[in-house]
Amino acid sequence: MSRALVLALLLLTAAPAPAFDWKVDPARSAIGFSSDWNGATVKGRFAKWAASIRFDPAKLADARIDVTIDLASAVTGDQTVDGSLPGADWLAVKTVPTARFTSSSVKAAGPGRYVAVGTLTLRGKAVPVTLPFNLTITGNTAAMGGTVTLDRRHFGIGMESDAAGRYVAFPVPVTIAVAATR
């Protein structure tokens, strides 16, 4: 064997394995939201979304989370809210039909706790987001849960019809639950 071939084989076998790729189970996963709307709490969810997740607690530098949400799939069960959400002043699904979260880093925050730092792009506005989450990995399955509160003003949501926040509160808690397999 040539020296170059031996060196190449040594480098390939010495290279660390990449972080694990995870496949989300949509039936056991959800992205939900809530908001105070006219004095009552309205809860909803996004029925269509996809995630690409690379994660290994031992290799956080290699972690990558990329989530794309179909904004037209937002449902609350309230006809008035569901009719308003797709509109130009709210989620603007005709001009920007998806939202996207892309992580820039994931950091440990304690046993089974992490923080994903990244950018959420919604309605064409890219806003830094920090998502704390809990994670349990058992064999080849993972269960993740986290909540982040967004401010609708940062994305220009509802600013034409309710810029003062009289009808719809500015904070919007978003809850994420993911079940995935390796």
SEKOLSE-903295 format. One record per atom (N, C-alpha, C): residue number from 1; residue in one letter; x, y, z. Coordinates in steps of 0.2 Angstrom, whole numbers, always signed. Each point is the difference from the previous one (the first is absolute). Layout:
N
@seq->NUM	type->A	east->X	north->Y	up->Z
...
END
This chain:
182
@seq->1	type->M	east->+4	north->-6	up->+0
@seq->1	type->M	east->-4	north->+6	up->+0
@seq->1	type->M	east->+4	north->+6	up->+0
@seq->2	type->S	east->-2	north->+5	up->-3
@seq->2	type->S	east->+4	north->+6	up->-1
@seq->2	type->S	east->-1	north->+4	up->+7
@seq->3	type->R	east->+4	north->+4	up->+2
@seq->3	type->R	east->+0	north->+4	up->+6
@seq->3	type->R	east->-6	north->+5	up->+0
@seq->4	type->A	east->-2	north->+3	up->-6
@seq->4	type->A	east->-6	north->+4	up->-1
@seq->4	type->A	east->-6	north->-4	up->+2
@seq->5	type->L	east->-1	north->-6	up->-3
@seq->5	type->L	east->-6	north->-4	up->+1
@seq->5	type->L	east->+0	north->-2	up->+8
@seq->6	type->V	east->+5	north->-2	up->+3
@seq->6	type->V	east->+0	north->-1	up->+7
@seq->6	type->V	east->-2	north->+6	up->+4
@seq->7	type->L	east->+3	north->+6	up->-2
@seq->7	type->L	east->-2	north->+6	up->+4
@seq->7	type->L	east->-8	north->+1	up->-1
@seq->8	type->A	east->-2	north->-1	up->-6
@seq->8	type->A	east->-7	north->+2	up->-1
@seq->8	type->A	east->-5	north->-5	up->+4
@seq->9	type->L	east->+2	north->-6	up->+0
@seq->9	type->L	east->-4	north->-5	up->+4
@seq->9	type->L	east->+0	north->+1	up->+7
@seq->10	type->L	east->+6	north->+3	up->+3
@seq->10	type->L	east->+1	north->+2	up->+7
@seq->10	type->L	east->-5	north->+6	up->+1
@seq->11	type->L	east->+0	north->+4	up->-4
@seq->11	type->L	east->-4	north->+6	up->+1
@seq->11	type->L	east->-7	north->-1	up->+0
@seq->12	type->L	east->-2	north->-5	up->-5
@seq->12	type->L	east->-7	north->-1	up->+0
@seq->12	type->L	east->-3	north->-4	up->+6
@seq->13	type->T	east->+5	north->-5	up->+3
@seq->13	type->T	east->-2	north->-4	up->+6
@seq->13	type->T	east->+0	north->+5	up->+6
@seq->14	type->A	east->+4	north->+5	up->+0
@seq->14	type->A	east->+1	north->+4	up->+6
@seq->14	type->A	east->-5	north->+6	up->+0
@seq->15	type->A	east->-4	north->+1	up->-5
@seq->15	type->A	east->-4	north->+5	up->-1
@seq->15	type->A	east->-6	north->-1	up->+5
@seq->16	type->P	east->-2	north->+5	up->+4
@seq->16	type->P	east->-6	north->-2	up->+4
@seq->16	type->P	east->-7	north->-1	up->-4
@seq->17	type->A	east->-4	north->-4	up->+3
@seq->17	type->A	east->-6	north->-1	up->-3
@seq->17	type->A	east->-5	north->+6	up->+0
@seq->18	type->P	east->-4	north->+2	up->-5
@seq->18	type->P	east->-4	north->+5	up->+1
@seq->18	type->P	east->-5	north->-1	up->+5
@seq->19	type->A	east->-4	north->+6	up->+2
@seq->19	type->A	east->-5	north->+0	up->+4
@seq->19	type->A	east->-6	north->-4	up->-3
@seq->20	type->F	east->-5	north->-3	up->+4
@seq->20	type->F	east->-5	north->-4	up->-3
@seq->20	type->F	east->-5	north->+4	up->-3
@seq->21	type->D	east->-3	north->-2	up->-6
@seq->21	type->D	east->-6	north->+3	up->-3
@seq->21	type->D	east->-6	north->-4	up->+3
@seq->22	type->W	east->-5	north->+5	up->+1
@seq->22	type->W	east->-6	north->-3	up->+3
@seq->22	type->W	east->-6	north->+1	up->-5
@seq->23	type->K	east->-5	north->-5	up->+0
@seq->23	type->K	east->-6	north->+1	up->-4
@seq->23	type->K	east->-6	north->+1	up->+4
@seq->24	type->V	east->-3	north->+6	up->-1
@seq->24	type->V	east->-6	north->+2	up->+4
@seq->24	type->V	east->-6	north->-4	up->-1
@seq->25	type->D	east->-3	north->-2	up->+5
@seq->25	type->D	east->-6	north->-4	up->-1
@seq->25	type->D	east->-6	north->+5	up->+1
@seq->26	type->P	east->-3	north->+2	up->-6
@seq->26	type->P	east->-5	north->+5	up->+0
@seq->26	type->P	east->-6	north->-1	up->+4
@seq->27	type->A	east->-2	north->-6	up->+1
@seq->27	type->A	east->-6	north->-2	up->+3
@seq->27	type->A	east->+1	north->+1	up->+8
@seq->28	type->R	east->+6	north->+0	up->+2
@seq->28	type->R	east->+1	north->+1	up->+7
@seq->28	type->R	east->+4	north->+7	up->+2
@seq->29	type->S	east->+0	north->+4	up->-5
@seq->29	type->S	east->+4	north->+7	up->+1
@seq->29	type->S	east->-5	north->+5	up->-2
@seq->30	type->A	east->+1	north->+6	up->+3
@seq->30	type->A	east->-4	north->+6	up->-2
@seq->30	type->A	east->+4	north->+7	up->+2
@seq->31	type->I	east->-2	north->+5	up->-4
@seq->31	type->I	east->+2	north->+7	up->+1
@seq->31	type->I	east->-7	north->+3	up->+1
@seq->32	type->G	east->-1	north->+3	up->+7
@seq->32	type->G	east->-6	north->+3	up->+2
@seq->32	type->G	east->+2	north->+7	up->+1
@seq->33	type->F	east->-6	north->+4	up->+1
@seq->33	type->F	east->+1	north->+7	up->+2
@seq->33	type->F	east->-6	north->+2	up->+3
@seq->34	type->S	east->+0	north->+6	up->+4
@seq->34	type->S	east->-5	north->+2	up->+3
@seq->34	type->S	east->+0	north->+8	up->+1
@seq->35	type->S	east->-5	north->+3	up->+1
@seq->35	type->S	east->+0	north->+8	up->+0
@seq->35	type->S	east->-7	north->+2	up->+3
@seq->36	type->D	east->+1	north->+5	up->+4
@seq->36	type->D	east->-6	north->+3	up->+3
@seq->36	type->D	east->-3	north->+5	up->-6
@seq->37	type->W	east->-6	north->-2	up->-2
@seq->37	type->W	east->-4	north->+3	up->-5
@seq->37	type->W	east->-7	north->+2	up->+2
@seq->38	type->N	east->-1	north->+6	up->+1
@seq->38	type->N	east->-6	north->+3	up->+2
@seq->38	type->N	east->-2	north->-2	up->+8
@seq->39	type->G	east->+5	north->-1	up->+4
@seq->39	type->G	east->-1	north->-2	up->+7
@seq->39	type->G	east->+0	north->-7	up->+1
@seq->40	type->A	east->+0	north->-4	up->-5
@seq->40	type->A	east->+0	north->-8	up->+1
@seq->40	type->A	east->+7	north->-3	up->-3
@seq->41	type->T	east->+2	north->-5	up->+3
@seq->41	type->T	east->+6	north->-3	up->-3
@seq->41	type->T	east->-2	north->-5	up->-6
@seq->42	type->V	east->+3	north->+1	up->-5
@seq->42	type->V	east->-1	north->-4	up->-6
@seq->42	type->V	east->+6	north->-4	up->-1
@seq->43	type->K	east->-1	north->-7	up->-1
@seq->43	type->K	east->+5	north->-5	up->-1
@seq->43	type->K	east->+0	north->-2	up->-7
@seq->44	type->G	east->+5	north->-1	up->-3
@seq->44	type->G	east->+0	north->-3	up->-7
@seq->44	type->G	east->+7	north->-4	up->-1
@seq->45	type->R	east->+0	north->-3	up->-6
@seq->45	type->R	east->+6	north->-4	up->-2
@seq->45	type->R	east->+1	north->+1	up->-8
@seq->46	type->F	east->+6	north->-2	up->-2
@seq->46	type->F	east->+2	north->+0	up->-7
@seq->46	type->F	east->-1	north->-8	up->-2
@seq->47	type->A	east->-4	north->-1	up->-4
@seq->47	type->A	east->-2	north->-7	up->-2
@seq->47	type->A	east->+6	north->-3	up->-5
@seq->48	type->K	east->+3	north->+5	up->-3
@seq->48	type->K	east->+5	north->-3	up->-5
@seq->48	type->K	east->+7	north->+4	up->+1
@seq->49	type->W	east->+5	north->-4	up->+2
@seq->49	type->W	east->+7	north->+2	up->+0
@seq->49	type->W	east->+5	north->-5	up->+0
@seq->50	type->A	east->+6	north->+1	up->-2
@seq->50	type->A	east->+5	north->-5	up->-1
@seq->50	type->A	east->+6	north->+2	up->+4
@seq->51	type->A	east->+4	north->-5	up->+2
@seq->51	type->A	east->+6	north->+2	up->+4
@seq->51	type->A	east->+6	north->-5	up->-2
@seq->52	type->S	east->+6	north->+3	up->-1
@seq->52	type->S	east->+6	north->-3	up->-1
@seq->52	type->S	east->+4	north->+1	up->+7
@seq->53	type->I	east->+1	north->-6	up->+3
@seq->53	type->I	east->+4	north->+1	up->+7
@seq->53	type->I	east->+6	north->-5	up->+0
@seq->54	type->R	east->+6	north->+3	up->+1
@seq->54	type->R	east->+6	north->-3	up->+2
@seq->54	type->R	east->+2	north->+1	up->+7
@seq->55	type->F	east->+0	north->-5	up->+4
@seq->55	type->F	east->+1	north->+2	up->+7
@seq->55	type->F	east->+4	north->-6	up->+3
@seq->56	type->D	east->+5	north->+1	up->+4
@seq->56	type->D	east->+3	north->-5	up->+5
@seq->56	type->D	east->+2	north->+4	up->+6
@seq->57	type->P	east->-2	north->-1	up->+6
@seq->57	type->P	east->+2	north->+3	up->+6
@seq->57	type->P	east->+7	north->+1	up->+1
@seq->58	type->A	east->+4	north->-5	up->-3
@seq->58	type->A	east->+7	north->+0	up->+1
@seq->58	type->A	east->+4	north->+4	up->-6
@seq->59	type->K	east->-4	north->+2	up->-4
@seq->59	type->K	east->+3	north->+4	up->-6
@seq->59	type->K	east->-4	north->+6	up->-2
@seq->60	type->L	east->-1	north->+4	up->+5
@seq->60	type->L	east->-5	north->+6	up->-1
@seq->60	type->L	east->+3	north->+5	up->-5
@seq->61	type->A	east->+6	north->+0	up->-1
@seq->61	type->A	east->+3	north->+4	up->-6
@seq->61	type->A	east->-3	north->-2	up->-7
@seq->62	type->D	east->-2	north->-6	up->+0
@seq->62	type->D	east->-2	north->-2	up->-7
@seq->62	type->D	east->-8	north->+0	up->+0
@seq->63	type->A	east->-3	north->+2	up->+5
@seq->63	type->A	east->-8	north->+0	up->+0
@seq->63	type->A	east->-2	north->+5	up->-5
@seq->64	type->R	east->-6	north->-2	up->-3
@seq->64	type->R	east->-3	north->+5	up->-5
@seq->64	type->R	east->-7	north->-2	up->+0
@seq->65	type->I	east->-4	north->+5	up->+0
@seq->65	type->I	east->-8	north->+0	up->+1
@seq->65	type->I	east->-2	north->+5	up->-6
@seq->66	type->D	east->-4	north->-3	up->-4
@seq->66	type->D	east->-3	north->+4	up->-6
@seq->66	type->D	east->-8	north->-2	up->+0
@seq->67	type->V	east->-4	north->+5	up->+1
@seq->67	type->V	east->-7	north->-2	up->+0
@seq->67	type->V	east->-4	north->+5	up->-5
@seq->68	type->T	east->-4	north->-3	up->-4
@seq->68	type->T	east->-4	north->+5	up->-4
@seq->68	type->T	east->-7	north->-2	up->+1
@seq->69	type->I	east->-4	north->+6	up->+1
@seq->69	type->I	east->-7	north->-1	up->+2
@seq->69	type->I	east->-4	north->+3	up->-5
@seq->70	type->D	east->-5	north->-3	up->-2
@seq->70	type->D	east->-5	north->+2	up->-5
@seq->70	type->D	east->-5	north->+4	up->+4
@seq->71	type->L	east->+0	north->+7	up->-1
@seq->71	type->L	east->-4	north->+4	up->+4
@seq->71	type->L	east->-7	north->+0	up->-2
@seq->72	type->A	east->-2	north->-2	up->-6
@seq->72	type->A	east->-7	north->-1	up->-2
@seq->72	type->A	east->-3	north->-6	up->+4
@seq->73	type->S	east->+4	north->-4	up->+3
@seq->73	type->S	east->-3	north->-6	up->+4
@seq->73	type->S	east->-2	north->+2	up->+7
@seq->74	type->A	east->+1	north->+7	up->+2
@seq->74	type->A	east->-2	north->+2	up->+7
@seq->74	type->A	east->-8	north->-1	up->+1
@seq->75	type->V	east->-1	north->-4	up->+6
@seq->75	type->V	east->-7	north->-1	up->+1
@seq->75	type->V	east->-1	north->+1	up->+8
@seq->76	type->T	east->-6	north->+3	up->+1
@seq->76	type->T	east->-1	north->+1	up->+8
@seq->76	type->T	east->-7	north->-3	up->+1
@seq->77	type->G	east->-4	north->-1	up->-5
@seq->77	type->G	east->-7	north->-2	up->+2
@seq->77	type->G	east->-5	north->+5	up->+1
@seq->78	type->D	east->+2	north->+7	up->+0
@seq->78	type->D	east->-4	north->+6	up->+0
@seq->78	type->D	east->-1	north->+2	up->-7
@seq->79	type->Q	east->-6	north->+0	up->-3
@seq->79	type->Q	east->+0	north->+3	up->-7
@seq->79	type->Q	east->+2	north->+7	up->-1
@seq->80	type->T	east->-1	north->+4	up->+4
@seq->80	type->T	east->+2	north->+7	up->-1
@seq->80	type->T	east->+8	north->+0	up->+0
@seq->81	type->V	east->+3	north->-3	up->+5
@seq->81	type->V	east->+7	north->+0	up->+0
@seq->81	type->V	east->+3	north->-3	up->-6
@seq->82	type->D	east->-2	north->-6	up->-1
@seq->82	type->D	east->+2	north->-4	up->-6
@seq->82	type->D	east->-1	north->+4	up->-6
@seq->83	type->G	east->-5	north->+4	up->-1
@seq->83	type->G	east->-1	north->+4	up->-6
@seq->83	type->G	east->+5	north->+6	up->+0
@seq->84	type->S	east->+2	north->+2	up->+5
@seq->84	type->S	east->+4	north->+6	up->+1
@seq->84	type->S	east->+8	north->-2	up->-1
@seq->85	type->L	east->+2	north->-5	up->+3
@seq->85	type->L	east->+7	north->-2	up->+0
@seq->85	type->L	east->+3	north->+0	up->-7
@seq->86	type->P	east->-3	north->-3	up->-5
@seq->86	type->P	east->+4	north->+0	up->-7
@seq->86	type->P	east->+1	north->+7	up->-3
@seq->87	type->G	east->-4	north->+5	up->+2
@seq->87	type->G	east->+0	north->+7	up->-3
@seq->87	type->G	east->+6	north->+3	up->+0
@seq->88	type->A	east->+0	north->+5	up->-4
@seq->88	type->A	east->+7	north->+4	up->-1
@seq->88	type->A	east->+2	north->+4	up->+6
@seq->89	type->D	east->-4	north->+2	up->+5
@seq->89	type->D	east->+2	north->+3	up->+6
@seq->89	type->D	east->+2	north->-5	up->+5
@seq->90	type->W	east->-2	north->-6	up->+0
@seq->90	type->W	east->+2	north->-5	up->+5
@seq->90	type->W	east->+6	north->-5	up->-3
@seq->91	type->L	east->-2	north->-6	up->-2
@seq->91	type->L	east->+6	north->-4	up->-3
@seq->91	type->L	east->+2	north->+1	up->-7
@seq->92	type->A	east->-4	north->+4	up->-4
@seq->92	type->A	east->+2	north->+1	up->-7
@seq->92	type->A	east->+2	north->-6	up->-4
@seq->93	type->V	east->-4	north->-5	up->+0
@seq->93	type->V	east->+1	north->-6	up->-3
@seq->93	type->V	east->+1	north->+0	up->-8
@seq->94	type->K	east->-3	north->+5	up->-3
@seq->94	type->K	east->+0	north->+1	up->-7
@seq->94	type->K	east->+7	north->+3	up->-2
@seq->95	type->T	east->+3	north->+4	up->+4
@seq->95	type->T	east->+6	north->+3	up->-2
@seq->95	type->T	east->+6	north->-4	up->+3
@seq->96	type->V	east->+0	north->-3	up->+6
@seq->96	type->V	east->+5	north->-3	up->+3
@seq->96	type->V	east->-3	north->-6	up->+3
@seq->97	type->P	east->-1	north->-6	up->-3
@seq->97	type->P	east->-4	north->-6	up->+2
@seq->97	type->P	east->+3	north->-4	up->+6
@seq->98	type->T	east->+7	north->+1	up->+1
@seq->98	type->T	east->+3	north->-4	up->+5
@seq->98	type->T	east->+4	north->+4	up->+5
@seq->99	type->A	east->+1	north->-3	up->+6
@seq->99	type->A	east->+5	north->+3	up->+5
@seq->99	type->A	east->+5	north->-5	up->+0
@seq->100	type->R	east->+6	north->+2	up->+2
@seq->100	type->R	east->+6	north->-4	up->+1
@seq->100	type->R	east->+4	north->+1	up->+6
@seq->101	type->F	east->+2	north->-5	up->+4
@seq->101	type->F	east->+4	north->+1	up->+5
@seq->101	type->F	east->+7	north->-4	up->-2
@seq->102	type->T	east->+5	north->+3	up->+1
@seq->102	type->T	east->+7	north->-3	up->-1
@seq->102	type->T	east->+4	north->+2	up->+6
@seq->103	type->S	east->+3	north->-6	up->+3
@seq->103	type->S	east->+4	north->+1	up->+5
@seq->103	type->S	east->+7	north->+2	up->-2
@seq->104	type->S	east->+3	north->+4	up->+4
@seq->104	type->S	east->+7	north->+2	up->-1
@seq->104	type->S	east->+5	north->-4	up->+6
@seq->105	type->S	east->-3	north->-2	up->+5
@seq->105	type->S	east->+3	north->-4	up->+5
@seq->105	type->S	east->-5	north->-3	up->+5
@seq->106	type->V	east->+3	north->-5	up->+3
@seq->106	type->V	east->-4	north->-3	up->+6
@seq->106	type->V	east->+5	north->-1	up->+5
@seq->107	type->K	east->-3	north->+2	up->+6
@seq->107	type->K	east->+5	north->+0	up->+6
@seq->107	type->K	east->-4	north->-4	up->+6
@seq->108	type->A	east->+4	north->-4	up->+4
@seq->108	type->A	east->-2	north->-3	up->+6
@seq->108	type->A	east->-2	north->+5	up->+5
@seq->109	type->A	east->-6	north->-1	up->+4
@seq->109	type->A	east->-2	north->+4	up->+5
@seq->109	type->A	east->-1	north->-4	up->+6
@seq->110	type->G	east->+2	north->-6	up->+1
@seq->110	type->G	east->-1	north->-4	up->+6
@seq->110	type->G	east->-2	north->-7	up->-3
@seq->111	type->P	east->-1	north->-5	up->+5
@seq->111	type->P	east->-1	north->-7	up->-2
@seq->111	type->P	east->-7	north->+0	up->-4
@seq->112	type->G	east->+0	north->-2	up->-6
@seq->112	type->G	east->-6	north->-1	up->-4
@seq->112	type->G	east->-3	north->+7	up->-3
@seq->113	type->R	east->+4	north->+5	up->+1
@seq->113	type->R	east->-2	north->+7	up->-2
@seq->113	type->R	east->+5	north->+3	up->-4
@seq->114	type->Y	east->-3	north->+3	up->-5
@seq->114	type->Y	east->+4	north->+4	up->-6
@seq->114	type->Y	east->-3	north->+6	up->-2
@seq->115	type->V	east->+4	north->+4	up->-3
@seq->115	type->V	east->-3	north->+6	up->-3
@seq->115	type->V	east->+2	north->+1	up->-7
@seq->116	type->A	east->-4	north->+0	up->-5
@seq->116	type->A	east->+1	north->+1	up->-7
@seq->116	type->A	east->+0	north->+8	up->-1
@seq->117	type->V	east->+5	north->+2	up->-3
@seq->117	type->V	east->+0	north->+7	up->-2
@seq->117	type->V	east->+0	north->+0	up->-8
@seq->118	type->G	east->-4	north->+5	up->-3
@seq->118	type->G	east->-1	north->+0	up->-7
@seq->118	type->G	east->-4	north->+6	up->-2
@seq->119	type->T	east->-2	north->-1	up->-6
@seq->119	type->T	east->-4	north->+6	up->-3
@seq->119	type->T	east->-7	north->-3	up->-3
@seq->120	type->L	east->-5	north->+4	up->+2
@seq->120	type->L	east->-7	north->-2	up->-3
@seq->120	type->L	east->-1	north->+5	up->-5
@seq->121	type->T	east->-1	north->-2	up->-6
@seq->121	type->T	east->-2	north->+4	up->-5
@seq->121	type->T	east->-8	north->-1	up->-2
@seq->122	type->L	east->-4	north->+6	up->+1
@seq->122	type->L	east->-7	north->+0	up->+0
@seq->122	type->L	east->-2	north->+6	up->-3
@seq->123	type->R	east->-4	north->+0	up->-5
@seq->123	type->R	east->-3	north->+6	up->-4
@seq->123	type->R	east->+6	north->+4	up->-3
@seq->124	type->G	east->+6	north->-4	up->-2
@seq->124	type->G	east->+6	north->+4	up->-3
@seq->124	type->G	east->+4	north->+3	up->+5
@seq->125	type->K	east->-1	north->-1	up->+7
@seq->125	type->K	east->+4	north->+3	up->+5
@seq->125	type->K	east->+4	north->-5	up->+4
@seq->126	type->A	east->+6	north->+1	up->+0
@seq->126	type->A	east->+4	north->-5	up->+4
@seq->126	type->A	east->+2	north->+3	up->+7
@seq->127	type->V	east->-2	north->-4	up->+5
@seq->127	type->V	east->+0	north->+2	up->+7
@seq->127	type->V	east->+4	north->-5	up->+4
@seq->128	type->P	east->+5	north->+2	up->+4
@seq->128	type->P	east->+4	north->-5	up->+4
@seq->128	type->P	east->-5	north->-3	up->+5
@seq->129	type->V	east->+0	north->-7	up->+1
@seq->129	type->V	east->-4	north->-3	up->+5
@seq->129	type->V	east->+4	north->-5	up->+4
@seq->130	type->T	east->-1	north->+0	up->+6
@seq->130	type->T	east->+3	north->-5	up->+5
@seq->130	type->T	east->-5	north->-5	up->+3
@seq->131	type->L	east->+0	north->-6	up->-2
@seq->131	type->L	east->-5	north->-5	up->+2
@seq->131	type->L	east->+3	north->-5	up->+5
@seq->132	type->P	east->-2	north->+1	up->+6
@seq->132	type->P	east->+2	north->-5	up->+5
@seq->132	type->P	east->-4	north->-6	up->+0
@seq->133	type->F	east->+3	north->-6	up->+0
@seq->133	type->F	east->-4	north->-6	up->+0
@seq->133	type->F	east->+3	north->-6	up->+4
@seq->134	type->N	east->-5	north->-5	up->+2
@seq->134	type->N	east->+2	north->-6	up->+3
@seq->134	type->N	east->+1	north->-5	up->-5
@seq->135	type->L	east->+4	north->-5	up->+1
@seq->135	type->L	east->+1	north->-6	up->-4
@seq->135	type->L	east->+1	north->-6	up->+3
@seq->136	type->T	east->-3	north->-5	up->-1
@seq->136	type->T	east->+1	north->-7	up->+2
@seq->136	type->T	east->+1	north->-4	up->-6
@seq->137	type->I	east->+6	north->-4	up->+1
@seq->137	type->I	east->+2	north->-5	up->-6
@seq->137	type->I	east->+0	north->-6	up->+4
@seq->138	type->T	east->-4	north->-5	up->-3
@seq->138	type->T	east->+0	north->-7	up->+2
@seq->138	type->T	east->+1	north->-4	up->-6
@seq->139	type->G	east->+6	north->-3	up->+0
@seq->139	type->G	east->+2	north->-4	up->-6
@seq->139	type->G	east->+0	north->+4	up->-6
@seq->140	type->N	east->-4	north->-2	up->-5
@seq->140	type->N	east->-1	north->+3	up->-6
@seq->140	type->N	east->-6	north->+5	up->-1
@seq->141	type->T	east->-3	north->+2	up->+6
@seq->141	type->T	east->-6	north->+4	up->+0
@seq->141	type->T	east->+2	north->+6	up->+4
@seq->142	type->A	east->-3	north->+6	up->-2
@seq->142	type->A	east->+1	north->+6	up->+4
@seq->142	type->A	east->-7	north->+4	up->+1
@seq->143	type->A	east->+0	north->+3	up->+6
@seq->143	type->A	east->-6	north->+4	up->+1
@seq->143	type->A	east->+2	north->+7	up->+2
@seq->144	type->M	east->-2	north->+5	up->-3
@seq->144	type->M	east->+2	north->+7	up->+1
@seq->144	type->M	east->-6	north->+4	up->+2
@seq->145	type->G	east->+1	north->+5	up->+4
@seq->145	type->G	east->-5	north->+5	up->+1
@seq->145	type->G	east->+3	north->+7	up->+2
@seq->146	type->G	east->-3	north->+5	up->-2
@seq->146	type->G	east->+2	north->+7	up->+1
@seq->146	type->G	east->-5	north->+5	up->-1
@seq->147	type->T	east->+1	north->+6	up->+3
@seq->147	type->T	east->-4	north->+5	up->-1
@seq->147	type->T	east->+4	north->+7	up->-1
@seq->148	type->V	east->-2	north->+4	up->-5
@seq->148	type->V	east->+3	north->+6	up->-1
@seq->148	type->V	east->-6	north->+5	up->-1
@seq->149	type->T	east->+1	north->+6	up->+3
@seq->149	type->T	east->-5	north->+5	up->-1
@seq->149	type->T	east->+3	north->+5	up->-5
@seq->150	type->L	east->-4	north->+1	up->-5
@seq->150	type->L	east->+2	north->+5	up->-6
@seq->150	type->L	east->-5	north->+6	up->+1
@seq->151	type->D	east->+3	north->+6	up->-2
@seq->151	type->D	east->-4	north->+6	up->+0
@seq->151	type->D	east->-2	north->+1	up->-7
@seq->152	type->R	east->-6	north->+0	up->-1
@seq->152	type->R	east->-3	north->+1	up->-7
@seq->152	type->R	east->+2	north->+6	up->-4
@seq->153	type->R	east->+2	north->+6	up->+4
@seq->153	type->R	east->+2	north->+6	up->-3
@seq->153	type->R	east->+7	north->-1	up->-4
@seq->154	type->H	east->+4	north->-5	up->+3
@seq->154	type->H	east->+7	north->-1	up->-3
@seq->154	type->H	east->-1	north->-2	up->-8
@seq->155	type->F	east->-6	north->-3	up->-1
@seq->155	type->F	east->-1	north->-3	up->-7
@seq->155	type->F	east->-5	north->+4	up->-4
@seq->156	type->G	east->-3	north->+6	up->+3
@seq->156	type->G	east->-4	north->+4	up->-3
@seq->156	type->G	east->-7	north->-3	up->+0
@seq->157	type->I	east->-2	north->-5	up->+4
@seq->157	type->I	east->-6	north->-3	up->+0
@seq->157	type->I	east->-6	north->+4	up->+3
@seq->158	type->G	east->-5	north->+1	up->-3
@seq->158	type->G	east->-6	north->+4	up->+3
@seq->158	type->G	east->+1	north->+7	up->+1
@seq->159	type->M	east->+5	north->+3	up->-3
@seq->159	type->M	east->+2	north->+7	up->+1
@seq->159	type->M	east->-5	north->+5	up->-4
@seq->160	type->E	east->-3	north->-2	up->-5
@seq->160	type->E	east->-5	north->+4	up->-3
@seq->160	type->E	east->-7	north->+1	up->+4
@seq->161	type->S	east->-2	north->-6	up->+2
@seq->161	type->S	east->-6	north->+0	up->+3
@seq->161	type->S	east->+0	north->+0	up->+8
@seq->162	type->D	east->+6	north->-1	up->+3
@seq->162	type->D	east->+0	north->+0	up->+7
@seq->162	type->D	east->+7	north->+2	up->+3
@seq->163	type->A	east->+3	north->+5	up->-3
@seq->163	type->A	east->+7	north->+2	up->+2
@seq->163	type->A	east->+0	north->+2	up->+8
@seq->164	type->A	east->-5	north->+2	up->+3
@seq->164	type->A	east->+0	north->+1	up->+7
@seq->164	type->A	east->-1	north->-6	up->+5
@seq->165	type->G	east->-2	north->-6	up->-3
@seq->165	type->G	east->-1	north->-6	up->+4
@seq->165	type->G	east->-6	north->+0	up->+4
@seq->166	type->R	east->-5	north->+4	up->-2
@seq->166	type->R	east->-6	north->+0	up->+3
@seq->166	type->R	east->-4	north->-6	up->+0
@seq->167	type->Y	east->+0	north->-4	up->-6
@seq->167	type->Y	east->-4	north->-6	up->-1
@seq->167	type->Y	east->+4	north->-6	up->+0
@seq->168	type->V	east->+6	north->+0	up->-2
@seq->168	type->V	east->+5	north->-6	up->+0
@seq->168	type->V	east->+6	north->+2	up->+3
@seq->169	type->A	east->+2	north->-4	up->+5
@seq->169	type->A	east->+6	north->+2	up->+4
@seq->169	type->A	east->+6	north->-1	up->-4
@seq->170	type->F	east->+5	north->+4	up->+2
@seq->170	type->F	east->+7	north->+0	up->-4
@seq->170	type->F	east->+4	north->-7	up->+2
@seq->171	type->P	east->+0	north->-3	up->+6
@seq->171	type->P	east->+3	north->-6	up->+1
@seq->171	type->P	east->-4	north->-6	up->-3
@seq->172	type->V	east->+4	north->-4	up->-3
@seq->172	type->V	east->-3	north->-6	up->-3
@seq->172	type->V	east->+4	north->-6	up->+2
@seq->173	type->P	east->-2	north->-4	up->+5
@seq->173	type->P	east->+4	north->-6	up->+2
@seq->173	type->P	east->-1	north->-5	up->-6
@seq->174	type->V	east->+6	north->-3	up->-1
@seq->174	type->V	east->+0	north->-6	up->-5
@seq->174	type->V	east->+3	north->-6	up->+3
@seq->175	type->T	east->-4	north->-5	up->+0
@seq->175	type->T	east->+2	north->-6	up->+3
@seq->175	type->T	east->+2	north->-6	up->-5
@seq->176	type->I	east->+6	north->-3	up->+1
@seq->176	type->I	east->+2	north->-5	up->-5
@seq->176	type->I	east->+1	north->-7	up->+4
@seq->177	type->A	east->-3	north->-5	up->-3
@seq->177	type->A	east->+1	north->-7	up->+3
@seq->177	type->A	east->+2	north->-4	up->-6
@seq->178	type->V	east->+5	north->-3	up->+0
@seq->178	type->V	east->+3	north->-4	up->-5
@seq->178	type->V	east->+1	north->-7	up->+2
@seq->179	type->A	east->-2	north->-5	up->-3
@seq->179	type->A	east->+2	north->-7	up->+1
@seq->179	type->A	east->+4	north->-2	up->-7
@seq->180	type->A	east->+5	north->-3	up->+1
@seq->180	type->A	east->+4	north->-2	up->-6
@seq->180	type->A	east->+4	north->-7	up->+2
@seq->181	type->T	east->+2	north->-3	up->-6
@seq->181	type->T	east->+4	north->-6	up->+0
@seq->181	type->T	east->+7	north->+2	up->-4
@seq->182	type->R	east->+5	north->-4	up->+3
@seq->182	type->R	east->+7	north->+1	up->-4
@seq->182	type->R	east->+0	north->-5	up->-6
END
